[in-house]
Amino acid sequence: EAGVAQSPRYKIIEKRQSVAFWCNPISGHATLYWYQQILGQGPKLLIQFQNNGVVDDSQLPKDRFSAERLKGVDSTLKIQPAKLEDSAVYLCASSSPQTGNQPQHFGDGTRLSIL
Amino acid sequence: AQSVAQPEDQVNVAEGNPLTVKCTYSVSGNPYLFWYVQYPNRGLQFLLKYITGDNLVKGSYGFEAEFNKSQTSFHLKKPSALVSDSALYFCAVRAYGGSQGNLIFGKGTKLSVKP
């Protein structure tokens, strides 16, 4: 089966600019996650979708970050305006929700550098 | 609050020797425990999970992990290391009954296997 697809792989912007990342989950996976992975740390959940509804966005900095999952498939994560501390790898993951213990499948991420 | 500790930033092993990557956790209730591996510039790949049952869990690529409830540990092991096992390893925990997205990751342990 095709894996989780993310684009772009790399992005360099200046602070205060805006940026968007795209994710296409594994076909049939209703649950989609966005994580932020800062260098030297483990991934931190930003937002979780179940179909096109938000399940958990408690750690999303809502003053600058936004995410949507229209039609319950693809998702977009946006940062506006970007700050230096947003430099990180942004990982998208998906899982099948039939039971609560299914592993999450990750894309290769988007590496964001803020100048 | 849930937490995961990976006490070693790096583990060095000679090829053919056994390896152990340590993980301890703190969670209310019964834990779901996961190990993931990350190769450079790639997303996280699922290795194995503990949900319930046998304390010794077998996973991909010859890896296994032992759940120890009294020590709140979930150490990753492999009887004979390969150079290709060199990567970053993450332990993660989710409390039983919690949101699927509420995975808490450790900071990661870099495994280096020398020929």
Interface residues (C-beta under 8 A of the other chain):
Chain A: V4 T31 Y33 G40 Q41 G42 P43 K44 L45 Q48 V55 D56 L91 A93 S95 P97 G100 N101 Q102 P103 Q104 H105 F106 G107 D108 G109 R111
Chain B: V4 Y32 F34 Y36 N41 R42 G43 L44 Q45 F46 K49 I51 F90 A92 Y96 G97 S99 Q100 G101 N102 L103 F105 G106 K107 G108
